[in-house]
Structure formats: C-alpha cells, structure tokens
Amino acid sequence: MTMQPSSKARREIVWPSVVTVVSAAILIGAEVFGAAFAGGWALAILFGLDDTGAHILQAVLFAVGVLIMVAFIRAAQRVEPFTRRA
C-alpha cells in the first residue's frame, strides 16, 4: 500500500502575511473611503445637487470603494497566502 497525503491536511495561519495584508488594507481603505466621501461632496457641488443627491453620490462611491478593497484583499492574498499546510 502506498501512503497518500490526506486531503484534510492541517493548515496553519501565516500571521506575518495576515498582518501585512490587513495593515495595507487599513491604509488603502482610509484613502479609498476618504476619496469617496470627498469626491461625492465635490461632484455634488459641481453638478449642483442638494444634500440628498450628495449623500446618494457618496454612497455610490463608497460602494465602489468596497469593491476596490475586496479586489485588493483578494489579489494580496494570492501574493501573501494566509495559510500553509502544516
């Protein structure tokens, strides 16, 4: 009989990778969401929108920011894997 590696091999978290990605996400997230808020406010003034229009525009840009952050974290996870086989 040959010994096959178990498909349920134990995984361990690679904490330096997790901390690196989370730290970068916090920094980039602050910039992305700050830009969404300021950009929504500036575009609302540019287009002559009222407060409700400004808030809607900010919410749309905030949602785009969430998509950007999800894409960033997924891409960063490919470069810095969060787990490895023990």
N, C-alpha and C positions, 0 to 999 in steps of 0.2 A: 504494500500500500504506500502511496505517496502522500506526503503531508501537504495539503492545500492551505494557503493562508485564509484565515477566516474573513468572511465578508463583513463581519461585525467587529473588525479590529478597533481597539480602543484609540480614541483621538484625544489629544491634549491641546489646550489653548496656548497659542504663541502670544504671550502677553505683550512683548515689545512691539509686535506688529499691530495688535489691537490698540495699544496706547498711541502709536504713531498715527494710525488712520483716524482715530477719534479726535486727537488733537488737531490734525489738519482739517477735519470736518468742522470743528468748532470755529476755527479761524476763518475758513472759507464760508461757512454758514453765516457768520456775522457780517461778512462783506456782501454776500448774495442777498440776504434778507434786508440789510440796511439799504442796499441799492434798490431793491424792490419797493421799499417804503418811500424813499426819496424820489425815485423815478416815477412812481404813481402820483405823488404830490406834484412834481414838476410837470408831468404830462397833463394832469388835470387843470393846472393853471394855464398851460399852453393852449389847450383846447377849450378853455372857458367852462369847465364842468363845475357843478356845485359840489358840496361836501359828500353827498351820496355817490355821485359819479366818481369822485376821488377815492372813496373807500372801495368801491367796486373795482376800480382800476388797480388799486393796491392789492386787493385780494387776488386778482388775476395774476399779477406779477409775483405775488407771494407763492401761488400755486406753481408757477413756472420755476421759482426758486427751489421748491420742494423737489420737483422733477430733476433739476440740476444736481441737487445734493444726493438724491438716490443714485443717479448715474455716476457721480463722483465716488461714492462709497463702494458701489459695485465694481468699478474699474480699479479702485485702490485695493480691493480685496483680491483681485486677480494678481496684482503685483506683490502685495504683502498678505499672504494667506493667514487667516485667523486660526486655523487648526492644522495639525500634522499627526500622522499616525505614530502612536507610541510604540 
